[in-house]
Amino acid sequence: MKSGAVIIVGGGLAGCEAAWQLLRRGHAVHLYEMKPRRFSPAHKMETLAELVCSNSLKSNDPESAPGLLKTEMRELCSLILSAADQTAVAAGSALAVDRNAFARGVEDFLLAQKNFTLSREEITEIPVGEPVILATGPLTSDALAQSLGVLLGGDYLYFYDAVAPIVEADSIDMTKVFWASRYDRGTPDYLNCPLSEAQYRNFRKELLAGEKVAARSFEDVRHFEGCLPVEVLAARGEDTLAFGPMKPVGLVDPHTGLRPFAVVQLRRENSAGTLFNLVGFQTKLTWPEQTRIFRTIPGLENVRFARMGSIHRNTYIHSPSLLTDALRLKKNPAIFFAGQITGVEGYLESAAMGLLAGLFASFVLEGATLSPPPSSTALGALLHYITAAESGKDFQPMNINFGILAPFARGKMRKKEKHALLARRALEDLDDWITTHHLQQ
Ligand SMILES: Cc1cc2nc3c(=O)[nH]c(=O)nc-3n(C[C@H](O)[C@H](O)[C@H](O)COP(=O)(O)OP(=O)(O)OC[C@H]3O[C@@H](n4cnc5c(N)ncnc54)[C@H](O)[C@@H]3O)c2cc1C
């Protein structure tokens, strides 16, 4: 390994972005990428920065959450965004790219940097270095995942993502739902959506008939009994759900004074109470089917989804307990994590955590301290979500969305107006942070 260089493992979106942030501040980088010697089950191209599935980086609208994250990353001179902008294809308000030109653009740009070394080899043990950035993504090779398990402890490394949908609080019809905990134990922390018997039967019928995502060959998920997809439970019997995640015991609907036939319980996803998850509703239904079927639940007829449910292969760590707010491993601060392995989800979000890891590592090398970006910014909100998630053991990956930005104390307002204000505040706060830390390009 090249001495004096920061070692980065994984040449995906996060690893490449982290490399560029270090290089542009004058640091040397040695990047290890296992392709083309070894491919994960989803990677196919030999180049760095491969988009494994869709060629879209989502909305470019600066007043959408993904658009805001893009604007912030452009302000910090993101390589991934600059390559994407240069190779964009027509896609309405989304930023979609020519995937070959994009990946080639990122790789050629990095190879042209004089302090950059690329080794095409699989890393199987955690490298020793000052510092090391691990950015091996959702399909980290088995050997390295095993070493990570030893370093972190098996309980802190996850291999599957069983995610229930998350909805935005201000889109729930509060006139139909009620706050309660079962048997009035503790504080009434759950929002309960009550279903009559007819509504329950119809809901189950829709779950069974709804279109499901087919598992990819490498996603032969053996479901754990504790987190079975809701449609698998529905298929087990007429009343399995009503005795499982939808059981109404210990709950009385204050609108009727009666126990509902079944309930869907919603639990806070963040301390601000802007997001709620549907408890026990991990699912393999397609996204349009989730939207259609879950909107038949009383109170959720017009709900907005912050993220959809899913079950798929995904290697990620329990960042809230393992990482500092500078993406450093608490028990060995020489090791940084970046990308999807930190518990964010999505191309852009992964690159964003690469950008921050690269900056944090640069500051360490410079003997300086970089404070985390404010959680009113998209970058800061993602970082805050993964390193301070209140979800405990249930920590699950997250896309960027307005619900995770620090809320502001304003009265009720229309969604469009609120998003515009959140975006404006984010950019002002980001500019202050950039100025404070002299991060101007
Ligand atoms: C099948 C699949 C489809 C997805 N589709 C989408 C989508 O359509 N849109 C979206 O926004 N997100 C999608 N994602 C989610 C995710 O955001 C992307 O996977 C994203 O590429 C993650 O970026 P990353 O840099 O963290 O990891 P990656 O881009 O996967 O990069 C990790 C790199 O590390 C290398 N590597 C792994 N182990 C080692 C090792 N031991 N030594 C050396 N190199 C190693 C890999 O070869 C890879 O190049 C998908 C994920 C999967 C698994």
The ligand as a MOL file (V3000), in Angstrom:
LIG
                    3D

  0  0  0     0  0            999 V3000
M  V30 BEGIN CTAB
M  V30 COUNTS 53 58 0 0 0
M  V30 BEGIN ATOM
M  V30 1 C -29.2580 -4.4710 -6.8460 0
M  V30 2 C -29.2740 -3.0440 -6.3970 0
M  V30 3 C -29.9610 -2.0920 -7.1330 0
M  V30 4 C -29.9750 -0.7590 -6.7160 0
M  V30 5 N -30.6430 0.1570 -7.4640 0
M  V30 6 C -30.6390 1.4540 -7.1000 0
M  V30 7 C -31.3020 2.4380 -7.9170 0
M  V30 8 O -31.8850 2.1260 -8.9500 0
M  V30 9 N -31.2620 3.7250 -7.5110 0
M  V30 10 C -30.6210 4.1190 -6.3980 0
M  V30 11 O -30.5960 5.3220 -6.0880 0
M  V30 12 N -29.9810 3.2010 -5.5970 0
M  V30 13 C -29.9780 1.8940 -5.9230 0
M  V30 14 N -29.3500 0.9620 -5.1330 0
M  V30 15 C -28.8330 1.3810 -3.8380 0
M  V30 16 C -27.4320 2.0110 -3.7100 0
M  V30 17 O -27.5590 3.3370 -3.5160 0
M  V30 18 C -26.4160 1.7400 -4.7320 0
M  V30 19 O -26.0920 0.4080 -4.5890 0
M  V30 20 C -25.1250 2.6240 -4.6180 0
M  V30 21 O -24.3540 2.2800 -5.7100 0
M  V30 22 C -24.3360 2.4890 -3.3330 0
M  V30 23 O -23.1320 3.2330 -3.4340 0
M  V30 24 P -21.8100 2.7760 -2.6700 0
M  V30 25 O -20.7030 3.6170 -3.1840 0
M  V30 26 O -22.0710 2.7700 -1.2270 0
M  V30 27 O -21.6110 1.2580 -3.1230 0
M  V30 28 P -21.3030 0.6930 -4.5900 0
M  V30 29 O -21.6560 1.6800 -5.6330 0
M  V30 30 O -21.9030 -0.6700 -4.6510 0
M  V30 31 O -19.7140 0.5700 -4.6030 0
M  V30 32 C -19.0230 -0.3470 -3.7910 0
M  V30 33 C -17.8080 -0.8180 -4.5650 0
M  V30 34 O -16.9880 -1.5910 -3.6790 0
M  V30 35 C -16.4880 -2.7190 -4.3780 0
M  V30 36 N -16.1500 -3.7240 -3.3710 0
M  V30 37 C -16.9830 -4.4620 -2.6020 0
M  V30 38 N -16.2810 -5.2290 -1.7470 0
M  V30 39 C -14.9660 -4.9800 -1.9900 0
M  V30 40 C -13.7580 -5.4610 -1.4260 0
M  V30 41 N -13.7520 -6.3600 -0.4480 0
M  V30 42 N -12.5690 -4.9940 -1.9050 0
M  V30 43 C -12.5520 -4.0600 -2.9200 0
M  V30 44 N -13.6780 -3.5960 -3.4940 0
M  V30 45 C -14.8710 -4.0250 -3.0230 0
M  V30 46 C -17.6090 -3.0950 -5.3290 0
M  V30 47 O -17.1110 -3.8140 -6.4400 0
M  V30 48 C -18.1650 -1.7250 -5.7390 0
M  V30 49 O -17.5640 -1.2280 -6.9080 0
M  V30 50 C -29.3070 -0.3770 -5.5260 0
M  V30 51 C -28.6260 -1.3410 -4.7910 0
M  V30 52 C -28.5990 -2.6660 -5.2060 0
M  V30 53 C -27.8420 -3.6580 -4.4110 0
M  V30 END ATOM
M  V30 BEGIN BOND
M  V30 1 1 1 2
M  V30 2 1 2 3
M  V30 3 2 2 52
M  V30 4 2 3 4
M  V30 5 1 4 5
M  V30 6 1 4 50
M  V30 7 2 5 6
M  V30 8 1 6 7
M  V30 9 1 6 13
M  V30 10 2 7 8
M  V30 11 1 7 9
M  V30 12 1 9 10
M  V30 13 2 10 11
M  V30 14 1 10 12
M  V30 15 2 12 13
M  V30 16 1 13 14
M  V30 17 1 14 15
M  V30 18 1 14 50
M  V30 19 1 15 16
M  V30 20 1 16 17
M  V30 21 1 16 18
M  V30 22 1 18 19
M  V30 23 1 18 20
M  V30 24 1 20 21
M  V30 25 1 20 22
M  V30 26 1 22 23
M  V30 27 1 23 24
M  V30 28 2 24 25
M  V30 29 1 24 26
M  V30 30 1 24 27
M  V30 31 1 27 28
M  V30 32 2 28 29
M  V30 33 1 28 30
M  V30 34 1 28 31
M  V30 35 1 31 32
M  V30 36 1 32 33
M  V30 37 1 33 34
M  V30 38 1 33 48
M  V30 39 1 34 35
M  V30 40 1 35 36
M  V30 41 1 35 46
M  V30 42 1 36 37
M  V30 43 1 36 45
M  V30 44 2 37 38
M  V30 45 1 38 39
M  V30 46 1 39 40
M  V30 47 2 39 45
M  V30 48 1 40 41
M  V30 49 2 40 42
M  V30 50 1 42 43
M  V30 51 2 43 44
M  V30 52 1 44 45
M  V30 53 1 46 47
M  V30 54 1 46 48
M  V30 55 1 48 49
M  V30 56 2 50 51
M  V30 57 1 51 52
M  V30 58 1 52 53
M  V30 END BOND
M  V30 END CTAB
M  END
